[in-house]
Amino acid sequence: MYRTSRPVTEIKGAAYIARDGRNGNCMVAKEPETSVPPLPIQIKVSAPDWNLGELPQGDATKTFTNSAEQLCFTYTGTAVGGKLFVINAGSANGVSGNRYRLKHVEDPTQTVPYKVTLDSGTAKLSLPNGSNTALALNSSGKTCFAPTFETSVGGRVKDGDYVDTLTFTVVTKT
């Protein structure tokens, strides 16, 4: 159709478009008039292999304070501002009585219960985190924790090597 008058323009709305940073795709807000979409949060974890060494019978603790032995999370500082995070860890050997278990390499019926306390210098967190306790991450873009392992070696536990693997999760508190 041909018009001799001015062009007609119709405004239908707007969209916020932001690269999500994970796979190069763009994120589009379906209803941009209601709110700006939150920044995506990418958290990278650095966890060393902790060697508890020879464990004495009874209850004992071992703290790793050297920076190379700390559990660290790195992220964009602006993305975590004003948010609380729940940090937890799953164990390859499972949890019993709210404690993880080290298992004997050759005899998995032999276990040593343990728990971990993470200390960032401003906050402490006990793992397993069954109560979903949340904490803030540093706005600097990096938060590191010195871990303290609390073990309980029973009198009937065999000598030998004991292992476990922890898988850390970090989620925003809702």
Contact map, one row per residue, 1 for C-alpha under 8 A:
111000000000000000000000000000000000000000000000000000000000000000000000000000000000000000000000000000000000000000000000000000000000000000000000000000000000000000000000000000
111100000000000000000000000000000000000000000000000000000000000000000000000000000000000000000000000000000000000000000000000000000000000000000000000000000000000000000000000000
111111000000000000000000000000000000000000000000000000000000000000000000000000000000000000000000000000000000000000000000000000000000000000000000000000000000000000000000000000
011111000000000000000000000000000000000000000000000000000000000000000000000000000000000000000000000000000000000000000000000000000000000000000000000000000000000000000000000000
001111100000000000000000000000000000000000000000000000000000000000000000000000000000000000000000000000000000000000000000000000000000000000000000000000000000000000000000000000
001111110000000000000000000000000000000000000000000000000000000000000000000000000000000000000000000000000000000000000000000000000000000000000000000000000000000000000000000000
000011111000000000000000000000000000000000000000000000000000000000000000000000000000000000000000000000000000000000000000000000000000000000000000000000000000000000000000000000
000001111100000000000000000000000000000000000000000000000000000000000000000000000000000000000000000000000000000000000000000000000000000000000000000000000000000000000000000000
000000111110000000000000000000000000000000000000000000000000000000000000000000000000000000000000000000000000000000000000000000000000000000000000000000000000000000000000000000
000000011111000000000000000000000000000000000000000000000000000000000000000000000000000000000000000000000000000000000000000000000000000000000000000000000000000000000000000000
000000001111100000000000000000000000000000000000000000000000000000000000000000000000000000000000000000000000000000000000000000000000000000000000000000000000000000000000000000
000000000111110000000000000000000000000000000000000000000000000000000000000000000000000000000000000000000000000000000000000000000000000000000000000000000000000000000000000000
000000000011111000000000000000011000000000000000000000000000000000000000000000000000000000000000000000000000000000000000000000000000000000000000000000000000000000000000000000
000000000001111100000000000000011000000000000000000000000000000000000000000000000000000000000000000000000000000000000000000000000000000000000000000000000000000000000000000000
000000000000111110000000000111110000000000000000000000000000000000000000000000000000000000000000000000000000000000000000000000000000000000000000000000000000000000000000000000
000000000000011111000000001110010001100000000000000000000000000000000000000000000000000000000000000000000000000000000000000000000000000000000000000000000000000000000000000000
000000000000001111100000011110000000000000000000000000000000000000000000000000000000000000000000000000000000000000000000000000000000000000000000000000000000000000000000000000
000000000000000111110000011100000000000000000000000000000000000000000000000000000000000000000000000000000000000000000000000000000000000000000000000000000000000000000000000000
000000000000000011111001111000000000000000000000000000000000000000000000000000000000000000000000000000000000000000000000000000000000000000000000000000000000000000000000000000
000000000000000001111111111000000000001100000000000000000000000000000000000000000000000000000000000000000000000000000000000000000000000000000000000000000000000000000000000000
000000000000000000111111100000000000000100000000000000000000000000000000000000000000000000000000000000000000000000000000000000000000000000000000000000000000000000000000000000
000000000000000000011111100000000000000001000000000000000000000000000000000000000000000000000000000000000000000000000000000000000000000000000000000000000000000000000000000000
000000000000000000011111100000000000000000000000000000000000000000000000000000000000000000000000000000000000000000000000000000000000000000000000000000000000000000000000000000
000000000000000000111111110000000000000000000000000000000000000000000000000000000000000000000000000000000000000000000000000000000000000000000000000000000000000000000000000000
000000000000000000111111111000000000000000000000000000000000000000000000000000000000000000000000000000000000000000000000000000000000000000000000000000000000000000000000000000
000000000000000011110001111100000000000000000000000000000000000000000000000000000000000000000000000000000000000000000000000000000000000000000000000000000000000000000000000000
000000000000000111110000111110000000000000000000000000000000000000000000000000000000000000000000000000000000000000000000000000000000000000000000000000000000000000000000000000
000000000000001111000000011111000000000000000000000000000000000000000000000000000000000000000000000000000000000000000000000000000000000000000000000000000000000000000000000000
000000000000001110000000001111110001100000000000000000000000000000000000000000000000000000000000000000000000000000000000000000000000000000000000000000000000000000000000000000
000000000000001000000000000111110000000000000000000000000000000000000000000000000000000000000000000000000000000000000000000000000000000000000000000000000000000000000000000000
000000000000001000000000000011111110000000000000000000000000000000000000000000000000000000000000000000000000000000000000000000000000000000000000000000000000000000000000000000
000000000000111100000000000011111111100000000000000000000000000000000000000000000000000000000000000000000000000000000000000000000000000000000000000000000000000000000000000000
000000000000110000000000000000111111000000000000000000000000000000000000000000000000000000000000000000000000000000000000000000000000000000000000000000000000000000000000000000
000000000000000000000000000000111111000000000000000000000000000000000000000000000000000000000000000000000000000000000000000000000000000000000000000000000000000000000000000000
000000000000000000000000000000111111100000000000000000000000000000000000000000000000000000000000000000000000000000000000000000000000000000000000000000000000000000000000000000
000000000000000100000000000010011111110000000000000000000000000000000000000000000000000000000000000000000000000000000000000000000000000000000000000000000000000000000000000000
000000000000000100000000000010010011111000000000000000000000000000000000000000000000000000000000000000000000000000000000000000000000000000000000000000000000000000000000000000
000000000000000000000000000000000001111100000000000000000000000000000000000000000000000000000000000000000000000000000000000000000000000000000000000000000000000000000000000000
000000000000000000010000000000000000111110000000000000000000000000000000000000100000000000000000000000000000000000000000000000000000000000000000000000000000000000000000000000
000000000000000000011000000000000000011111000000000000000000000000000000000000100000000000000000000000000000000000000000000000000000000000000000000000000000000000000000000000
000000000000000000000000000000000000001111100000000000000000000000000000001100110000000000000000000000000000000000000000000000000000000000000000000000000000000000000000000000
000000000000000000000100000000000000000111110000000000000000000000000000001100000000000000000000000000000000000000000000000000000000000000000000000000000000000000000000000000
000000000000000000000000000000000000000011111000000000000000000000000000111000000000000000000000000000000000000000000000000000000000000000000000000000000000000000000000000000
000000000000000000000000000000000000000001111100000000000000000000000000111000000000000000000000000000000000000000000000000000000000000000000000000000000000000000000000000000
000000000000000000000000000000000000000000111110000000000000000000000011110000000000000000000000000000000000000000000000000000000000000000000000000000000000000000000000000000
000000000000000000000000000000000000000000011111000000000000000000000011100000000000000000000000000000000000000000000000000000000000000000000000000000000000000000000000000000
000000000000000000000000000000000000000000001111100000000000000000001111000000000000000000000000000000000000000000000000000000000000000000000000000000000000000000000000000000
000000000000000000000000000000000000000000000111110000000000000000011110000000000000000000000000000000000000000000000000000000000000000000000000000000000000000000000000000000
000000000000000000000000000000000000000000000011111000000000000000001000000000000000000000000000000000000000000000000000000000000000000000000000000000000000000000000000000000
000000000000000000000000000000000000000000000001111100000000000000001000000000000000000000000000000000000000000000000000000000000000000000000000000000000000000000000000000000
000000000000000000000000000000000000000000000000111110000000000000000000000000000000000000000000000000000000000000000000000000000000000000000000000000000000000000000000000000
000000000000000000000000000000000000000000000000011111100000010000000000000000000000000000000000000000000000000000000000000000000000000000000000000000000000000000000000000000
000000000000000000000000000000000000000000000000001111100000000000000000000000000000000000000000000000000000000000000000000000000000000000000000000000000000000000000000000000
000000000000000000000000000000000000000000000000000111110000000000000000000000000000000000000000000000000000000000000000000000000000000000000000000000000000000000000000000000
000000000000000000000000000000000000000000000000000111111001000000000000000000000000000000000000000000000000000000000000000000000000000000000000000000101000000000000000000000
000000000000000000000000000000000000000000000000000001111111000000000000000000000000000000000000000000000000000000000000000000000000000000000000000000001000000000000000000000
000000000000000000000000000000000000000000000000000000111111000000000000000000000000000000000000000000000000000000000000000000000000000000000000000000011110000000000000000000
000000000000000000000000000000000000000000000000000000011111000000000000000000000000000000000000000000000000000000000000000000000000000000000000000000111110000000000000000000
000000000000000000000000000000000000000000000000000000011111100000000000000000000000000000000000000000000000000000000000000000000000000000000000000001111000000000000000000000
000000000000000000000000000000000000000000000000000000111111110000000000000000000000000000000000000000000000000000000000000000000000000000000000000001110000000000000000000000
000000000000000000000000000000000000000000000000000000000011111000000000000000000000000000000000000000000000000000000000000000000000000000000000000111100000000000000000000000
000000000000000000000000000000000000000000000000000100000001111100000000000000000000000000000000000000000000000000000000000000000000000000000000000111000000000000000000000000
000000000000000000000000000000000000000000000000000000000000111110000000000000000000000000000000000000000000000000000000000000000000000000000000011110000000000000000000000000
000000000000000000000000000000000000000000000000000000000000011111001100000000000000000000000000000000000000000000000000000000000000000000000000011100000000000000000000000000
000000000000000000000000000000000000000000000000000000000000001111101100000000000000000000000000000000000000000000000000000000000000000000000000011000000000000000000000000000
000000000000000000000000000000000000000000000000000000000000000111111100000000000000000000000000000000000000000000000000000000000000000000000000010000000000000000000000000000
000000000000000000000000000000000000000000000000000000000000000011111100000000000000000000000000000000000000000000000000000000000000000000000000010000000000000000000000000000
000000000000000000000000000000000000000000000001000000000000000001111100000000000000000000000000000000000000000000000000000000000000000000000000000000000000000000000000000000
000000000000000000000000000000000000000000000011110000000000000111111110000000000000000000000000000000000000000000000000000000000000000000000000010000000000000000000000000000
000000000000000000000000000000000000000000000011000000000000000111111111000000000000000000000000000000000000000000000000000000000000000000000001111000000000000000000000000000
000000000000000000000000000000000000000000001111000000000000000000001111100000000000000000000000000000000000000000000000000000000000000000000001111000000000000000000000000000
000000000000000000000000000000000000000000001110000000000000000000000111110000000000000000000000000000000000000000000000000000000000000000000111100000000000000000000000000000
000000000000000000000000000000000000000000111100000000000000000000000011111000000000000000000000000000000000000000000000000000000000000000000111000000000000000000000000000000
000000000000000000000000000000000000000000111000000000000000000000000001111100000000000000000000000000000000000000000000000000000000000000001110000000000000000000000000000000
000000000000000000000000000000000000000011110000000000000000000000000000111110110000000000000000000000000000000000000000000000000000000000001100000000000000000000000000000000
000000000000000000000000000000000000000011000000000000000000000000000000011111110000000000000000000000000000000000000000000000000000000000001000000000000000000000000000000000
000000000000000000000000000000000000000000000000000000000000000000000000001111111000000000000000000000000000000000000000000000000000000001111100000000000000000000000000000000
000000000000000000000000000000000000000000000000000000000000000000000000000111111000000000000000000000000000000000000000000000000000000000101000000000000000000000000000000000
000000000000000000000000000000000000001110000000000000000000000000000000001111111000000000000000000000000000000000000000000000000000000000000000000000000000000000000000000000
000000000000000000000000000000000000000010000000000000000000000000000000001111111111000000000000000000000000000000000000000000000000000110100000000000000000000000000000000000
000000000000000000000000000000000000000000000000000000000000000000000000000011111110000000000000000000000000000000000000000000000000000010100000000000000000000000000000000000
000000000000000000000000000000000000000000000000000000000000000000000000000000011111000000000000000000000000000000000000000000000000000100000000000000000000000000000000000000
000000000000000000000000000000000000000000000000000000000000000000000000000000011111100000000000000000000000000000000000000000000000000100000000000000000000000000000000000110
000000000000000000000000000000000000000000000000000000000000000000000000000000010111110000000000000000000000000000000000000000000000011110000000000000000000000000000000000110
000000000000000000000000000000000000000000000000000000000000000000000000000000000011111000000000000000000000000000000000000000000000011110000000000000000000000000000000011110
000000000000000000000000000000000000000000000000000000000000000000000000000000000001111100000000000000000000000000000000000000000001111000000000000000000000000000000000111110
000000000000000000000000000000000000000000000000000000000000000000000000000000000000111110000000000000000000000000000000000000001001110000000000000000000000000000000001111000
000000000000000000000000000000000000000000000000000000000000000000000000000000000000011111000000000000000000000000000000000000111001000000000000000000000000000000000001110000
000000000000000000000000000000000000000000000000000000000000000000000000000000000000001111100000000000000000000000000000000000111000000000000000000000000000000000000111100000
000000000000000000000000000000000000000000000000000000000000000000000000000000000000000111110100000000000000000000000000000000010000000000000000000000000000000000000111100000
000000000000000000000000000000000000000000000000000000000000000000000000000000000000000011111110000110000000000000000000000000000000000000000000000000000000000000011110000000
000000000000000000000000000000000000000000000000000000000000000000000000000000000000000001111100000000000000000000000000000000000000000000000000000000000000000000011110000000
000000000000000000000000000000000000000000000000000000000000000000000000000000000000000000111110000111100000000000000000000000000000000000000000000000000000000000011000000000
000000000000000000000000000000000000000000000000000000000000000000000000000000000000000001111111000110000000000000000000000000000000000000000000000000000000000000000000000000
000000000000000000000000000000000000000000000000000000000000000000000000000000000000000000101111111110000000000000000000000000000000000000000000000000000000000000000000000000
000000000000000000000000000000000000000000000000000000000000000000000000000000000000000000000111111110000000000010000000000000000000000000000000000000000000000000000000000000
000000000000000000000000000000000000000000000000000000000000000000000000000000000000000000000011111000000000000000000000000000000000000000000000000000000000000000000000000000
000000000000000000000000000000000000000000000000000000000000000000000000000000000000000000000011111100000000000000100000000000010100000000000000000000000000000000000000000000
000000000000000000000000000000000000000000000000000000000000000000000000000000000000000000000011111110000000000011100000000000110000000000000000000000000000000000000000000000
000000000000000000000000000000000000000000000000000000000000000000000000000000000000000000101111011111000000000011100000000000010000000000000000000000000000000000000000000000
000000000000000000000000000000000000000000000000000000000000000000000000000000000000000000101111001111100000001111000000000000000000000000000000000000000000000000010000000000
000000000000000000000000000000000000000000000000000000000000000000000000000000000000000000001000000111110000001111000000000000000000000000000000000000000000000001110000000000
000000000000000000000000000000000000000000000000000000000000000000000000000000000000000000001000000011111011111100000000000000000000000000000000000000000000000001110000000000
000000000000000000000000000000000000000000000000000000000000000000000000000000000000000000000000000001111111111000000000000000000000000000000000000000000000010111100000000000
000000000000000000000000000000000000000000000000000000000000000000000000000000000000000000000000000000111111000000000000000000000000000000000000000000000000000111100000000000
000000000000000000000000000000000000000000000000000000000000000000000000000000000000000000000000000000011111000000000000000000000000000000000000000000000000000000000000000000
000000000000000000000000000000000000000000000000000000000000000000000000000000000000000000000000000000111111110000000000000000000000000000000000000000000000000000000000000000
000000000000000000000000000000000000000000000000000000000000000000000000000000000000000000000000000000111111111000000000000000000000000000000000000000000000000000000000000000
000000000000000000000000000000000000000000000000000000000000000000000000000000000000000000000000000000110011111000000000000000000000000000000000000000000000000000000000000000
000000000000000000000000000000000000000000000000000000000000000000000000000000000000000000000000000000110011111100000000000000000000000000000000000000000000110000000000000000
000000000000000000000000000000000000000000000000000000000000000000000000000000000000000000000000000011110001111110000000000000000000000000000000000000000000100001000000000000
000000000000000000000000000000000000000000000000000000000000000000000000000000000000000000000000000011100000011111000000000000000000000000000000000000111100100001000000000000
000000000000000000000000000000000000000000000000000000000000000000000000000000000000000000000001001111000000001111100000000000000000000000000000000000111000000000000000000000
000000000000000000000000000000000000000000000000000000000000000000000000000000000000000000000000001111000000000111110000000000000000000000000000000011110000000000000000000000
000000000000000000000000000000000000000000000000000000000000000000000000000000000000000000000000011100000000000011111000000001110000000000000000000011100000000000000000000000
000000000000000000000000000000000000000000000000000000000000000000000000000000000000000000000000000000000000000001111100000001110000000000000000001111000000000000000000000000
000000000000000000000000000000000000000000000000000000000000000000000000000000000000000000000000000000000000000000111110000111100000000000000000001110000000000000000000000000
000000000000000000000000000000000000000000000000000000000000000000000000000000000000000000000000000000000000000000011111000111100000000000000000111100000000000000000000000000
000000000000000000000000000000000000000000000000000000000000000000000000000000000000000000000000000000000000000000001111111110000000000000000000111100000000000000000000000000
000000000000000000000000000000000000000000000000000000000000000000000000000000000000000000000000000000000000000000000111111100000000000000000011110000000000000000000000000000
000000000000000000000000000000000000000000000000000000000000000000000000000000000000000000000000000000000000000000000011111100000000000000000000100000000000000000000000000000
000000000000000000000000000000000000000000000000000000000000000000000000000000000000000000000000000000000000000000000011111100000000000000000000000000000000000000000000000000
000000000000000000000000000000000000000000000000000000000000000000000000000000000000000000000000000000000000000000000011111110000000001000000000000000000000000000000000000000
000000000000000000000000000000000000000000000000000000000000000000000000000000000000000000000000000000000000000000001111111111000000000000000000000000000000000000000000000000
000000000000000000000000000000000000000000000000000000000000000000000000000000000000000000000000000000000000000000001110001111101000100000000000000000000000000000000000000000
000000000000000000000000000000000000000000000000000000000000000000000000000000000000000000000000000000000000000000111100000111111000000000000000000000000000000000000000000000
000000000000000000000000000000000000000000000000000000000000000000000000000000000000000110000000001000000000000000111100000011111100000000000000000000000000000000000000000000
000000000000000000000000000000000000000000000000000000000000000000000000000000000000000111000000011100000000000000110000000001111100000000000000000000000000000000000000000000
000000000000000000000000000000000000000000000000000000000000000000000000000000000000001110000000000000000000000000000000000011111111100000000000000000000000000000000000000000
000000000000000000000000000000000000000000000000000000000000000000000000000000000000000000000000010000000000000000000000000000111111100000000000000000000000000000000000000000
000000000000000000000000000000000000000000000000000000000000000000000000000000000000000000000000000000000000000000000000000000001111100000000000000000000000000000000000000000
000000000000000000000000000000000000000000000000000000000000000000000000000000000000011100000000000000000000000000000000000000001111110000000000000000000000000000000000000000
000000000000000000000000000000000000000000000000000000000000000000000000000000000000011000000000000000000000000000000000000010001111111000000000000000000000000000000000000000
000000000000000000000000000000000000000000000000000000000000000000000000000000000001111000000000000000000000000000000000000000000001111100000000000000000000000000000000000010
000000000000000000000000000000000000000000000000000000000000000000000000000000000001110000000000000000000000000000000000001000000000111110000000000000000000000000000000000000
000000000000000000000000000000000000000000000000000000000000000000000000000000010111100000000000000000000000000000000000000000000000011111000000000000000000000000000000000000
000000000000000000000000000000000000000000000000000000000000000000000000000000011001100000000000000000000000000000000000000000000000001111100110000000000000000000000000000000
000000000000000000000000000000000000000000000000000000000000000000000000000010000000000000000000000000000000000000000000000000000000000111111110000000000000000000000000000000
000000000000000000000000000000000000000000000000000000000000000000000000000011011000000000000000000000000000000000000000000000000000000011111100000000000000000000000000000000
000000000000000000000000000000000000000000000000000000000000000000000000000010000000000000000000000000000000000000000000000000000000000001111110000000000000000000000000000000
000000000000000000000000000000000000000000000000000000000000000000000000011111000000000000000000000000000000000000000000000000000000000001111110000000000000000000000000000000
000000000000000000000000000000000000000000000000000000000000000000000001111010000000000000000000000000000000000000000000000000000000000011111111000000000000000000000000000000
000000000000000000000000000000000000000000000000000000000000000000000001110000000000000000000000000000000000000000000001000000000000000011011111100000000000000000000000000000
000000000000000000000000000000000000000000000000000000000000000000000111100000000000000000000000000000000000000000000001000000000000000000000111110000000000000000000000000000
000000000000000000000000000000000000000000000000000000000000000000000111000000000000000000000000000000000000000000000111100000000000000000000011111000000000000000000000000000
000000000000000000000000000000000000000000000000000000000000001111101110000000000000000000000000000000000000000000000111000000000000000000000001111100000000000000000000000000
000000000000000000000000000000000000000000000000000000000000001110000110000000000000000000000000000000000000000000011110000000000000000000000000111110000000000000000000000000
000000000000000000000000000000000000000000000000000000000000111100000000000000000000000000000000000000000000000000011110000000000000000000000000011111000000000000000000000000
000000000000000000000000000000000000000000000000000000000000111000000000000000000000000000000000000000000000000001111000000000000000000000000000001111100000000000000000000000
000000000000000000000000000000000000000000000000000000000011110000000000000000000000000000000000000000000000000001110000000000000000000000000000000111110000000000000000000000
000000000000000000000000000000000000000000000000000000100111100000000000000000000000000000000000000000000000000111100000000000000000000000000000000011111000000000000000000000
000000000000000000000000000000000000000000000000000000001111000000000000000000000000000000000000000000000000000111000000000000000000000000000000000001111100000000000000000000
000000000000000000000000000000000000000000000000000000111110000000000000000000000000000000000000000000000000000110000000000000000000000000000000000000111110100000000000000000
000000000000000000000000000000000000000000000000000000001100000000000000000000000000000000000000000000000000000100000000000000000000000000000000000000011111100000000000000000
000000000000000000000000000000000000000000000000000000001100000000000000000000000000000000000000000000000000000000000000000000000000000000000000000000001111100000000000000000
000000000000000000000000000000000000000000000000000000000000000000000000000000000000000000000000000000000000000000000000000000000000000000000000000000000111110000000000000000
000000000000000000000000000000000000000000000000000000000000000000000000000000000000000000000000000000000000011100000000000000000000000000000000000000001111111000000000000000
000000000000000000000000000000000000000000000000000000000000000000000000000000000000000000000000000000010000010000000000000000000000000000000000000000000001111100000000000000
000000000000000000000000000000000000000000000000000000000000000000000000000000000000000000000000000000000000000000000000000000000000000000000000000000000000111110000000000000
000000000000000000000000000000000000000000000000000000000000000000000000000000000000000000000000000000011000000000000000000000000000000000000000000000000000011111000000000000
000000000000000000000000000000000000000000000000000000000000000000000000000000000000000000000000000000011000000000000000000000000000000000000000000000000000001111100000000000
000000000000000000000000000000000000000000000000000000000000000000000000000000000000000000000000000001111000001100000000000000000000000000000000000000000000000111110000000000
000000000000000000000000000000000000000000000000000000000000000000000000000000000000000000000000000001111000000000000000000000000000000000000000000000000000000011111000000000
000000000000000000000000000000000000000000000000000000000000000000000000000000000000000000111000000011100000000000000000000000000000000000000000000000000000000001111100000000
000000000000000000000000000000000000000000000000000000000000000000000000000000000000000000111000000000000000000000000000000000000000000000000000000000000000000000111110000000
000000000000000000000000000000000000000000000000000000000000000000000000000000000000000011110000000000000000000000000000000000000000000000000000000000000000000000011111000000
000000000000000000000000000000000000000000000000000000000000000000000000000000000000000011110000000000000000000000000000000000000000000000000000000000000000000000001111100000
000000000000000000000000000000000000000000000000000000000000000000000000000000000000001111000000000000000000000000000000000000000000000000000000000000000000000000000111110000
000000000000000000000000000000000000000000000000000000000000000000000000000000000000011111000000000000000000000000000000000000000000000000000000000000000000000000000011111000
000000000000000000000000000000000000000000000000000000000000000000000000000000000000111100000000000000000000000000000000000000000000000000000000000000000000000000000001111100
000000000000000000000000000000000000000000000000000000000000000000000000000000000000111000000000000000000000000000000000000000000000000000000000000000000000000000000000111110
000000000000000000000000000000000000000000000000000000000000000000000000000000000011110000000000000000000000000000000000000000000000000000000000000000000000000000000000011111
000000000000000000000000000000000000000000000000000000000000000000000000000000000011110000000000000000000000000000000000000000000000010000000000000000000000000000000000001111
000000000000000000000000000000000000000000000000000000000000000000000000000000000000000000000000000000000000000000000000000000000000000000000000000000000000000000000000000111
